[in-house]
Amino acid sequence: MQRRFPLEAWPTMHLEQYALGQPDSTDTYCRWLEFGTLHMGSMRGGSALKHIIYKHKSKPGWYYRTQYSSEQEAWQALSAAFVQMFTLAQAGRWDEIDEIESLSGGRMLKLKSLHLYFPDDILPITSTDHLQHFLQRLGAYSEEMKNWDSVRLNRYLLQTMRQYHELQGWSSSEIVRFLYAWADPRKARRVVKIAPGERGRLWDDCLANGYICVGWDDTGDLREFETQEEFHDRFTAEYAAAYNNRQSTVSKKGKEVWTLKELGPGDLVIANQGLSYILAVGEVEEPGYEWQPKRAEYKHTVRVQWDTSYAKEIGLPKHWGTVTVAPVGLELSQRLLTRSSGPATPPPLPPLYSELADALERRGQVILYGPPGTGKTFHARRFAAWWLRQGQGDTQASTVLTNTQQLLAAERQLKTLQVTRRVWWVVANPKEWSWGQLFADGRVSYRYGRLQRNYPLVQPGDLVVGYQSTPDKRIVALAEVYKGLSEQANGEPTIELKQLRRVANGPTYADLLADPLLSKSEPMRFRCQGTLFRLTESEADSLLALLSERDPTLAEITTNEQSIGPLTWMTFHPSYSYEDFIEGFRPVDTGEGNLVLKLEDGLFKQICRAAQAKPHKNYLLIIDEINRANLAKVFGEIITLLEKDKRGLVVTLPQSKESFSVPANVYLLGTMNTADRSIKLMDTALRRRLPSWKSCLMFPYWSAQSLMACLSVSYLPR
């Protein structure tokens, strides 16, 4: 920083090089002093008054002391005071610095500037309370020091510390680190709870990157606001409409966001998921609050060192369900800040999972079978989450084996919940909520409305097109169903949505009414007089294509390429067919009351296409009750390609005439029940053949009917 603002340049420095609040103040002295040199001591918090002069951002003009007639006159006095301060420091006349009138009230500004240019002569401590505290602990404090100014206190503490022989040769920064480690004066640490996204959906991101994040991104960087009042004005301008202009709610939500700027090193953050689970407790680290504009959402972040040993299921206050950031009182924090009784180290891996992993790597497929109630599904779920996460380099993957919440979170992250998403048209009732509220809070619940027949059909993962009837009469948002139809505590059925993306320049009601296909859709037929409308597949395709054409950035949401996750779960049944699994012709509604046949890809074909696009990522398909279907009919010619040495072998599919192969990074795990008579016979034969028989065997072929024939050569003893 001395290279940016050399000492000899101060007599000619301009106000624009010094002050905060200008249209571009990123390279000003005050910006670098407060935010760019955190390693040299903190002067965070409070308002811009500590810089003595600054530019107002929310209103015209400058702030400066009233005895001056203009900002330039105020700056001439302040810059002269800086030059005088540095001159006195060079001459070793430290006690005279506190007498400079134009720098009075600028304690932090004074001390940090002196440490910047004279690091061996001033400690990087800007708090007089902390300076007095350390002198008291050293036995060097007297009552007269209550009236000492900051520079004199700082110099006296430094001289006291350098009297110790053990500290000879230590830098001022090393002395300060020792002092805070020995007798930290920050006795009361602030404790707040912060939810990492609705239902904790951003927790994996927060844990992996060492921060906590919240939304309300339209306010911009909190560090740009000199006072909380200025921030409140900006928050009100951006979000008042989202909260139906309820000033109490706007004020409360604004204070939640502002809390992030006030958190400092040593404060504690409790990350909660809903009202029943603590995910972790973290300690705030430097630099504390950070604005991350490159993030797609939740750009307000605070740097945190997480400790997951606090994770536990526990009843939490009801109001935590409606707030993102909230203070935690002493009694509650004492109850929550106890580590879980479980082991802090990852649980040991069951031998079964090691054998399953080894078999998958060698064969590419595994069948897990046994009598009902022996835990086939239980083990399949945990193995899949552990195996896929550790394959992604997660060193804590084994936590899913004992922690139900971690397992559920891993499955949400990994699973293919729904390959073909339904698309719904939702009209926000302005008397109850708005699309702006959804993007402010991240999630919204809404109750039964018109066309109640549609509500039970809504499933998590469905795409929602958000229509705003007043005043725009246009599509303004894209969202996703987070939770299907369920009852609240008052018994009222609701559906929960989570935000995806705002839609700029969306089609208007008139645009859609003029479209030959969309004009016949359910929302158009009902003139949007209702809440929830269903779109047919052809209507949804047409509307999403129109949205992507108007805003190409929406393509990643409107296309369905991201729907295939690393983990796909399905259950076979007697009517399951080749058309469901590989490809086949299906009847499709044209939107005009007619049906046409359309060739569609089955689930396994879609998984293989996704795996081919990402060859370094593993895809696991779990087929529960695999023996319930006619496997020869379901797999068809693909059964040949499942063997490990035939992966990559290309065949021509009979219906589409496309070339197809099973990639090496696609793995299959089947479960089947020995309650069937044929499987019971096989079970008996295995018991006779294998004295050390266990309930899990691996086979290279999948037909339950052919397992007996393969038994003599294809089983893998354990």
C-alpha positions in Angstrom: 0.0 0.0 0.0 3.0 2.3 0.6 3.7 1.9 -3.2 0.2 3.1 -4.0 0.3 6.0 -1.5 3.9 6.9 -0.8 4.6 9.1 2.2 6.1 11.9 0.0 2.9 12.1 -2.1 0.7 13.2 0.8 1.3 17.0 0.4 -0.1 16.8 -3.1 -2.8 14.1 -2.7 -6.2 15.0 -4.0 -9.5 14.4 -2.2 -10.6 12.0 -5.0 -7.6 9.8 -4.1 -8.6 9.7 -0.5 -12.4 9.5 0.1 -15.0 6.8 0.1 -18.4 7.1 -1.5 -17.4 8.3 -5.0 -18.8 6.5 -8.1 -15.5 4.5 -8.2 -13.7 4.5 -4.9 -12.0 1.1 -5.2 -8.5 2.6 -5.4 -8.9 5.3 -2.8 -6.7 5.5 0.4 -9.7 4.9 2.7 -10.9 1.9 0.8 -7.5 0.2 0.9 -7.0 1.2 4.6 -10.3 -0.3 5.8 -10.8 -3.3 3.5 -7.5 -3.9 1.6 -5.1 -4.3 4.6 -7.0 -6.5 7.0 -3.8 -8.3 7.9 -2.4 -5.0 9.3 -5.2 -4.6 11.9 -9.0 -4.2 11.6 -10.9 -0.9 11.5 -14.1 -2.6 10.3 -17.6 -1.7 11.5 -19.3 1.6 12.3 -19.8 4.3 9.7 -17.7 6.2 7.3 -17.4 9.0 9.9 -14.2 7.4 11.1 -12.6 8.7 7.8 -13.6 12.3 8.8 -14.6 13.2 5.2 -16.5 11.1 2.6 -18.9 11.4 -0.3 -22.6 10.8 0.4 -23.9 7.9 -1.9 -27.6 8.1 -1.2 -27.8 11.9 -1.5 -25.8 14.7 -3.2 -22.8 16.3 -1.5 -20.1 15.4 0.9 -19.8 14.9 4.6 -17.2 17.0 6.5 -17.1 18.9 9.7 -19.3 22.0 10.0 -16.5 24.5 10.6 -15.5 24.2 6.9 -17.3 25.9 4.0 -16.7 23.2 1.4 -15.3 19.7 1.0 -12.1 21.1 -0.5 -11.5 23.4 2.5 -12.1 20.4 4.8 -9.7 18.3 2.7 -7.0 20.9 2.9 -7.2 20.9 6.7 -7.2 17.1 6.9 -4.4 16.5 4.4 -2.3 19.1 6.3 -3.0 17.2 9.5 -1.8 13.9 7.9 1.4 15.6 6.8 1.9 17.0 10.3 1.3 13.6 11.9 3.8 11.8 9.6 6.4 14.6 10.2 6.0 14.3 14.0 6.3 10.5 13.7 9.5 10.8 11.7 10.9 13.1 14.4 9.9 10.7 17.2 7.6 13.2 18.7 4.8 10.7 19.2 3.0 12.3 22.2 2.3 15.5 20.1 0.3 13.6 17.5 -2.8 13.2 19.7 -3.0 17.0 19.9 -3.6 17.5 16.2 -7.1 19.0 16.1 -8.2 18.0 12.6 -7.5 14.3 13.4 -9.5 14.3 16.7 -12.2 11.6 16.5 -10.3 9.7 13.9 -8.6 7.2 16.3 -8.7 4.2 14.0 -7.7 6.3 11.0 -4.7 7.7 13.0 -3.4 4.5 14.4 -3.7 2.3 11.3 -2.2 5.0 9.1 0.8 5.3 11.5 1.2 1.5 11.6 1.1 1.4 7.8 4.0 3.9 7.4 5.9 3.1 10.7 5.2 -0.6 11.4 8.0 -1.0 13.9 6.8 2.0 16.0 3.1 1.4 16.3 1.1 -1.8 17.1 -1.7 -2.7 14.8 -4.3 -2.2 17.5 -6.9 0.5 17.0 -9.1 0.0 20.1 -8.3 2.0 23.2 -10.3 -0.5 25.2 -8.0 -3.3 24.0 -4.9 -1.3 24.7 -6.0 -0.6 28.3 -7.0 -4.3 28.7 -3.5 -5.6 27.7 -1.8 -3.0 30.0 -4.0 -4.1 32.9 -3.1 -7.8 32.3 0.6 -6.9 32.2 0.3 -5.0 35.5 1.5 -1.8 33.7 -1.8 0.1 33.9 -2.5 3.1 36.2 -5.6 5.2 36.7 -4.2 8.2 34.9 -4.1 6.2 31.7 -7.9 6.6 31.4 -7.2 10.1 30.1 -4.5 9.1 27.7 -5.2 9.3 23.9 -4.8 6.4 21.5 -1.3 7.0 20.1 0.2 7.5 23.6 -1.5 4.2 24.9 -0.3 2.3 21.8 3.3 3.5 22.2 3.4 2.7 25.9 2.1 -0.9 25.4 4.7 -1.4 22.7 7.5 -0.2 24.9 6.2 -2.4 27.8 6.2 -5.5 25.6 9.7 -4.8 24.3 11.1 -4.9 27.8 10.6 -8.6 27.8 13.8 -10.4 26.8 11.9 -13.3 25.3 10.2 -10.9 22.8 13.4 -9.3 21.5 13.4 -9.2 17.7 9.7 -9.8 17.4 7.8 -7.6 14.9 4.9 -5.5 16.1 2.5 -7.8 14.3 3.9 -10.9 16.0 3.6 -9.1 19.4 -0.1 -8.4 18.7 -0.8 -12.0 17.7 0.8 -13.1 21.0 -1.3 -10.6 23.0 -4.6 -11.8 21.6 -3.7 -15.4 21.9 -2.7 -14.8 25.6 -5.5 -12.5 26.8 -8.1 -11.9 24.2 -10.3 -8.9 25.4 -13.2 -10.0 23.2 -15.0 -11.8 26.0 -18.5 -11.9 24.7 -18.7 -13.4 21.2 -21.7 -12.6 19.1 -23.7 -15.8 18.3 -26.2 -15.8 15.4 -28.0 -18.4 13.5 -27.9 -18.3 9.7 -29.8 -20.7 7.4 -27.7 -21.7 4.3 -30.5 -21.4 1.8 -34.0 -22.8 2.2 -34.0 -26.2 3.8 -30.2 -25.9 3.9 -29.9 -26.5 0.1 -26.6 -24.4 -0.1 -25.0 -26.2 2.8 -22.6 -28.3 0.8 -21.4 -25.2 -1.0 -20.9 -23.3 2.3 -19.1 -26.2 4.0 -16.8 -26.8 1.0 -15.8 -23.2 0.6 -15.7 -22.0 4.2 -18.4 -19.4 4.3 -22.1 -18.7 5.0 -24.2 -17.0 2.4 -27.5 -15.2 2.2 -29.6 -13.6 -0.6 -31.1 -10.2 -1.1 -28.5 -9.6 -3.8 -30.1 -6.5 -5.3 -28.7 -4.4 -2.5 -25.2 -4.9 -3.7 -22.0 -4.8 -1.6 -22.8 -3.9 2.1 -19.4 -2.3 2.4 -20.5 0.4 0.0 -22.9 1.8 2.6 -21.4 4.3 5.1 -24.4 4.0 7.6 -27.1 1.5 8.4 -29.7 4.2 7.6 -28.3 4.5 4.1 -28.5 0.7 3.6 -32.1 0.7 4.9 -33.1 3.2 2.3 -31.6 1.1 -0.5 -33.1 -2.1 0.9 -36.5 -0.4 1.1 -36.2 0.7 -2.5 -35.4 -2.7 -3.7 -37.6 -5.0 -1.6 -40.5 -3.0 -0.2 -42.8 -4.2 -3.0 -41.8 -7.8 -2.3 -43.1 -7.4 1.3 -46.3 -5.6 0.3 -44.8 -2.3 1.6 -45.1 -3.6 5.2 -42.4 -1.3 6.8 -42.0 -3.5 9.9 -41.2 -6.5 7.7 -38.9 -4.5 5.4 -37.0 -3.1 8.4 -36.7 -6.6 10.1 -35.4 -8.2 6.9 -33.0 -5.4 6.2 -31.5 -5.8 9.7 -31.0 -9.5 9.0 -28.8 -8.7 6.0 -26.9 -5.8 7.7 -26.0 -8.2 10.5 -23.5 -9.9 8.2 -21.4 -6.7 7.9 -21.3 -6.4 11.7 -20.0 -9.9 12.3 -16.3 -9.9 13.2 -13.5 -12.5 13.8 -14.3 -14.7 16.7 -18.1 -14.4 16.4 -20.0 -17.7 16.0 -22.5 -18.8 13.3 -24.9 -21.6 13.9 -26.0 -23.1 10.5 -29.5 -24.6 10.8 -31.6 -26.7 8.5 -35.3 -26.2 9.2 -36.4 -26.4 12.8 -34.9 -29.7 13.8 -31.2 -29.8 12.7 -28.0 -28.1 13.5 -25.6 -28.6 10.5 -22.5 -27.1 12.1 -21.1 -24.2 14.2 -18.5 -21.9 12.7 -16.2 -19.2 13.9 -16.0 -16.0 11.8 -12.5 -15.4 10.3 -10.9 -12.5 8.6 -12.0 -10.8 6.4 -15.5 -11.5 7.7 -18.1 -10.2 5.3 -17.3 -10.5 1.6 -19.4 -9.6 -1.5 -19.0 -12.2 -4.2 -20.5 -10.8 -7.4 -19.5 -13.8 -9.5 -21.9 -16.1 -7.6 -25.2 -16.8 -9.4 -27.1 -16.2 -6.2 -26.6 -15.6 -2.4 -23.7 -13.2 -3.0 -23.5 -11.9 0.5 -21.0 -14.1 2.3 -19.1 -14.3 5.6 -15.9 -16.2 5.9 -16.3 -19.0 8.5 -14.3 -21.9 9.8 -16.8 -24.7 10.2 -16.9 -27.4 12.9 -19.4 -30.2 12.0 -18.9 -32.0 15.3 -21.8 -29.8 16.6 -24.2 -31.4 14.0 -27.2 -32.9 15.7 -31.0 -33.2 15.6 -32.5 -30.9 18.1 -35.7 -28.9 18.6 -35.2 -25.3 17.5 -37.2 -22.1 18.1 -40.3 -21.8 15.8 -39.4 -18.3 14.7 -36.2 -19.7 13.1 -38.5 -21.1 10.3 -39.3 -17.6 9.1 -36.0 -15.8 9.5 -32.6 -16.3 7.8 -30.4 -14.5 10.2 -31.3 -14.3 13.9 -29.4 -13.5 17.2 -29.0 -16.4 19.6 -29.4 -15.7 23.3 -27.1 -16.9 26.0 -29.4 -19.7 27.3 -30.2 -21.1 23.8 -26.5 -20.8 22.7 -25.4 -22.8 25.7 -27.9 -25.6 24.7 -26.9 -25.5 21.1 -23.1 -25.1 21.5 -22.5 -28.6 22.7 -21.0 -31.1 20.4 -23.0 -34.1 19.4 -22.5 -37.3 21.4 -21.4 -39.2 18.3 -17.8 -39.7 17.3 -16.0 -36.7 15.8 -14.0 -38.9 13.4 -15.7 -40.5 10.4 -17.3 -43.8 11.2 -15.6 -47.0 10.0 -16.6 -48.3 6.6 -18.6 -51.6 6.8 -16.8 -54.5 5.0 -19.9 -55.0 2.9 -19.4 -51.6 1.2 -15.8 -52.2 0.4 -16.7 -55.5 -1.3 -19.6 -53.8 -3.2 -17.2 -51.1 -4.4 -14.6 -53.6 -5.5 -17.2 -55.7 -7.4 -18.6 -52.6 -9.1 -15.1 -51.6 -10.3 -14.4 -55.1 -11.6 -17.8 -56.1 -13.0 -19.7 -52.8 -13.5 -22.8 -54.3 -11.8 -23.9 -55.8 -8.6 -27.0 -57.6 -7.3 -27.7 -57.3 -3.6 -30.2 -60.0 -2.6 -31.7 -61.6 0.5 -34.9 -62.3 2.4 -37.3 -59.4 3.1 -36.3 -57.1 6.0 -32.5 -57.8 5.8 -31.7 -54.2 4.9 -31.1 -54.4 1.1 -32.6 -50.9 0.5 -31.0 -49.5 3.6 -27.5 -50.6 2.6 -28.1 -49.7 -1.1 -28.9 -46.1 -0.2 -26.0 -45.5 2.1 -23.5 -47.3 -0.2 -24.6 -45.3 -3.2 -24.3 -41.9 -1.4 -20.9 -42.9 0.1 -19.5 -44.4 -3.1 -20.4 -41.5 -5.3 -19.3 -38.8 -2.9 -16.0 -40.4 -2.2 -15.5 -40.7 -5.9 -16.0 -37.0 -6.1 -13.1 -36.5 -3.6 -15.3 -35.8 -0.5 -13.1 -36.8 2.5 -16.2 -36.8 4.8 -18.2 -39.1 2.6 -18.6 -41.7 5.3 -20.7 -39.3 7.4 -23.7 -40.5 5.4 -23.4 -43.9 6.9 -24.5 -42.8 10.4 -26.0 -39.3 9.9 -29.5 -39.4 8.4 -29.6 -35.7 7.6 -26.3 -35.9 5.8 -27.6 -38.9 3.9 -30.8 -37.0 2.8 -28.7 -34.0 1.8 -26.4 -36.2 -0.2 -29.3 -37.9 -2.0 -30.9 -34.5 -2.8 -27.6 -33.4 -4.4 -26.9 -36.6 -6.3 -30.3 -38.0 -7.3 -32.1 -37.8 -10.6 -35.5 -36.9 -9.0 -37.5 -36.6 -12.2 -36.2 -37.0 -15.7 -39.0 -35.3 -17.6 -40.1 -32.3 -15.6 -43.7 -31.2 -15.5 -44.2 -27.5 -16.1 -46.8 -25.5 -14.3 -48.1 -22.0 -14.8 -48.5 -20.2 -11.5 -50.2 -16.8 -10.9 -49.2 -15.0 -7.7 -52.0 -13.6 -5.7 -50.8 -10.0 -4.9 -52.9 -10.0 -1.7 -50.8 -12.9 -0.3 -47.4 -12.9 -1.9 -45.5 -11.7 -5.0 -42.7 -13.0 -7.2 -40.5 -10.3 -5.7 -41.0 -11.9 -2.3 -39.9 -15.2 -3.6 -36.6 -13.7 -4.8 -36.2 -11.9 -1.5 -36.8 -14.9 0.8 -35.7 -17.7 -1.6 -38.8 -19.7 -0.9 -42.5 -19.1 -0.7 -45.6 -21.2 0.3 -49.0 -20.8 -1.2 -52.3 -22.3 -0.4 -55.1 -23.9 -2.4 -56.4 -21.8 -5.2 -58.5 -22.3 -8.3 -58.1 -25.6 -10.3 -57.6 -27.7 -7.2 -57.4 -30.8 -9.3 -53.9 -29.8 -10.3 -52.5 -29.5 -6.8 -52.1 -33.2 -5.9 -50.1 -33.7 -9.2 -47.4 -31.2 -8.3 -44.1 -32.9 -7.4 -40.7 -31.7 -6.1 -38.5 -30.7 -9.1 -41.3 -29.6 -11.3 -40.6 -26.4 -13.2 -42.8 -23.3 -12.5 -43.4 -20.4 -14.9 -44.3 -17.4 -12.8 -47.0 -15.0 -14.2 -47.6 -11.6 -12.8 -51.1 -10.3 -13.4 -50.8 -6.9 -11.8 -49.5 -4.6 -13.2 -47.4 -6.3 -15.9 -49.6 -9.1 -17.2 -46.4 -11.0 -18.3 -44.2 -13.9 -17.3 -41.6 -12.6 -14.7 -40.0 -15.6 -13.1 -38.9 -19.2 -13.2 -39.1 -21.3 -10.1 -39.0 -24.9 -9.0 -41.3 -26.9 -6.7 -39.4 -27.6 -3.5 -42.2 -29.4 -1.7 -45.4 -30.9 -3.0 -48.8 -30.7 -1.5 -48.6 -30.9 2.3 -50.4 -29.6 5.3 -49.2 -26.7 7.5 -49.5 -26.7 11.3 -53.0 -25.1 10.9 -54.1 -27.9 8.6 -54.1 -25.8 5.5 -52.7 -27.6 2.4 -49.8 -25.7 0.7 -47.1 -26.0 -1.9 -43.6 -24.6 -1.5 -41.6 -23.0 -4.4 -37.9 -22.0 -4.5 -36.4 -19.4 -6.7 -34.6 -20.1 -10.0 -34.3 -17.0 -12.1 -36.0 -13.7 -12.8 -37.3 -13.4 -16.4 -36.6 -10.1 -18.1 -38.8 -9.1 -21.0 -41.0 -12.1 -20.6 -43.9 -12.7 -23.0 -47.1 -10.8 -22.2 -50.6 -12.1 -22.0 -51.3 -10.6 -25.4 -48.1 -12.3 -26.8 -49.3 -15.7 -25.5 -52.9 -15.2 -26.7 -51.6 -14.6 -30.2 -49.6 -17.9 -30.2 -51.6 -20.6 -32.1 -50.5 -23.3 -29.6 -50.2 -21.5 -26.3 -53.5 -19.7 -26.8 -55.3 -23.1 -26.3 -53.4 -23.8 -23.1 -55.1 -24.1 -19.7 -54.0 -20.7 -18.3 -55.2 -19.0 -21.5 -58.5 -20.8 -21.6 -59.1 -19.7 -18.0 -57.8 -16.2 -18.7 -55.3 -16.6 -15.8 -58.2 -16.5 -13.4 -56.7 -18.9 -10.9 -53.4 -20.0 -9.3 -52.1 -23.2 -10.7 -52.4 -24.3 -14.4 -51.0 -27.3 -16.1 -49.1 -27.1 -19.4 -48.9 -30.1 -21.8 -45.5 -31.2 -22.9 -45.8 -29.6 -26.3 -47.1 -26.3 -24.7 -44.2 -26.4 -22.2 -41.6 -27.0 -24.9 -43.0 -24.1 -27.0 -43.1 -21.7 -24.0 -39.7 -22.6 -22.7 -38.2 -22.2 -26.2 -39.8 -18.8 -26.4 -38.3 -17.8 -23.1 -34.8 -19.0 -24.1 -35.1 -17.1 -27.4 -35.8 -13.9 -25.6 -33.2 -14.5 -22.9 -30.5 -17.0 -23.9 -29.2 -17.1 -20.2 -32.4 -19.0 -19.3 -31.4 -22.0 -21.5 -29.6 -23.8 -18.7 -32.9 -23.9 -16.8 -35.4 -24.3 -19.6 -33.5 -27.2 -21.2 -33.6 -30.6 -19.4 -30.0 -31.5 -19.8 -29.2 -31.2 -16.1 -31.9 -33.5 -14.9 -29.8 -36.6 -14.9 -27.9 -36.8 -11.6 -25.1 -39.2 -10.7 -27.6 -41.3 -8.8 -30.8 -42.6 -10.3 -33.2 -44.8 -8.4 -36.0 -46.9 -10.0 -38.2 -49.9 -9.2 -39.0 -52.7 -11.7 -42.5 -54.1 -11.9 -44.2 -56.7 -14.2 -45.4 -54.1 -16.7 -42.0 -52.3 -17.1 -40.9 -52.5 -20.7 -38.1 -51.9 -23.2 -39.9 -48.7 -24.2 -39.6 -47.4 -20.6 -36.0 -48.4 -20.2 -34.3 -47.9 -23.6 -36.6 -46.2 -26.2 -40.0 -46.4 -27.7 -43.0 -44.7 -29.2 -45.3 -43.0 -26.8 -48.6 -41.2 -27.4 -48.3 -37.4 -27.0 -51.0 -34.8 -26.7 -50.7 -32.2 -29.5 -52.7 -29.7 -27.5 -55.5 -29.7 -30.0 -57.3 -32.8 -28.6 -55.3 -35.3 -30.8 -52.6 -37.8 -29.9 -49.6 -38.6 -32.0 -46.8 -41.2 -31.5 -43.4 -39.8 -30.6 -40.2 -41.7 -30.2 -38.8 -41.0 -26.7 -35.6 -42.0 -24.9 -36.0 -44.3 -22.0 -34.4 -43.7 -18.6 -31.3 -45.9 -19.1 -30.6 -44.4 -22.5 -30.7 -40.9 -21.0 -28.3 -41.9 -18.2 -25.9 -43.3 -20.8 -26.0 -40.2 -22.9 -25.3 -38.1 -19.8 -22.4 -40.3 -18.8 -20.9 -40.1 -22.3 -20.9 -36.3 -22.0 -19.0 -36.5 -18.7 -16.7 -39.5 -18.9 -14.8 -38.6 -15.7 -18.0 -38.7 -13.6 -19.5 -41.9 -12.2 -23.2 -42.6 -12.8 -24.9 -45.2 -10.6 -28.4 -46.7 -11.4 -30.1 -48.6 -8.6 -32.8 -50.9 -9.7 -34.9 -52.0 -6.7 -36.8 -55.3 -7.1 -34.9 -56.0 -10.3 -36.3 -59.6 -10.6 -40.0 -58.3 -10.8 -39.7 -57.4 -14.5 -39.1 -59.6 -17.5 -35.5 -58.7 -17.8 -35.0 -60.1 -21.3 -37.7 -57.9 -22.6 -36.7 -54.8 -20.6 -33.0 -54.9 -21.6 -33.3 -56.4 -25.1 -30.0 -56.3 -27.0 -28.5 -54.0 -24.2 -28.0 -57.0 -21.9 -24.9 -57.9 -24.0 -23.3 -54.5 -23.4 -23.5 -54.6 -19.6 -20.5 -56.9 -19.1 -17.4 -54.9 -18.3 -15.3 -56.1 -21.2 -18.1 -55.1 -23.7 -18.5 -51.5 -22.4 -18.0 -49.2 -25.4 -19.2 -51.8 -27.9 -21.6 -50.1 -30.3 -24.9 -51.5 -31.4 -27.7 -50.1 -33.5 -31.0 -49.6 -31.7 -33.9 -51.2 -33.7 -36.4 -48.3 -33.4 -34.4 -45.1 -33.7 -31.6 -46.7 -35.8 -29.1 -44.8 -33.6 -25.7 -46.1 -32.5 -25.6 -46.9 -28.8 -23.1 -48.1 -26.2 -22.9 -48.4 -22.5 -20.1 -46.1 -21.2 -17.6 -47.5 -18.7 -18.6 -44.9 -16.1 -22.2 -46.3 -15.8 -22.7 -48.7 -13.0 -25.7 -50.7 -12.0 -26.8 -51.9 -8.5 -29.8 -54.2 -8.3 -31.7 -55.5 -5.3 -34.0 -58.5 -5.3 -36.0 -60.5 -2.8 -35.4 -64.2 -2.0 -39.1 -64.5 -1.3 -39.7 -65.7 -4.9 -39.7 -69.4 -5.3 -37.0 -69.4 -8.0 -34.8 -67.2 -5.8 -35.4 -69.5 -2.8 -34.2 -72.4 -4.8 -31.1 -70.5 -5.8 -30.6 -69.4 -2.2 -30.7 -73.1 -1.0 -28.2 -74.1 -3.7 -25.9 -71.3 -2.7 -26.0 -72.3 0.9 -25.0 -75.9 -0.1 -22.2 -74.7 -2.4 -20.7 -72.0 -0.2 -20.1 -72.6 3.5 -19.2 -68.9 4.0 -22.3 -67.7 2.2 -23.5 -64.2 2.8 -26.5 -62.3 1.6 -24.8 -60.3 -1.2 -23.6 -61.8 -4.5 -22.5 -60.3 -7.7 -23.4 -61.6 -11.1 -22.5 -60.5 -14.7 -26.0 -61.3 -16.0 -29.2 -59.8 -14.9 -32.0 -62.2 -15.8 -33.4 -63.8 -12.6 -34.4 -66.8 -14.6 -30.8 -67.3 -15.9 -29.1 -67.0 -12.5 -29.4 -70.7 -11.8 -27.8 -71.5 -15.1 -25.0 -69.1 -14.4 -24.5 -70.2 -10.9 -21.7 -72.7 -11.5 -19.4 -70.2 -13.3 -20.5 -66.7 -12.6 -20.9 -66.2 -8.9 -18.4 -64.2 -7.0 -17.6 -66.0 -3.7 -17.1 -63.7 -0.6 
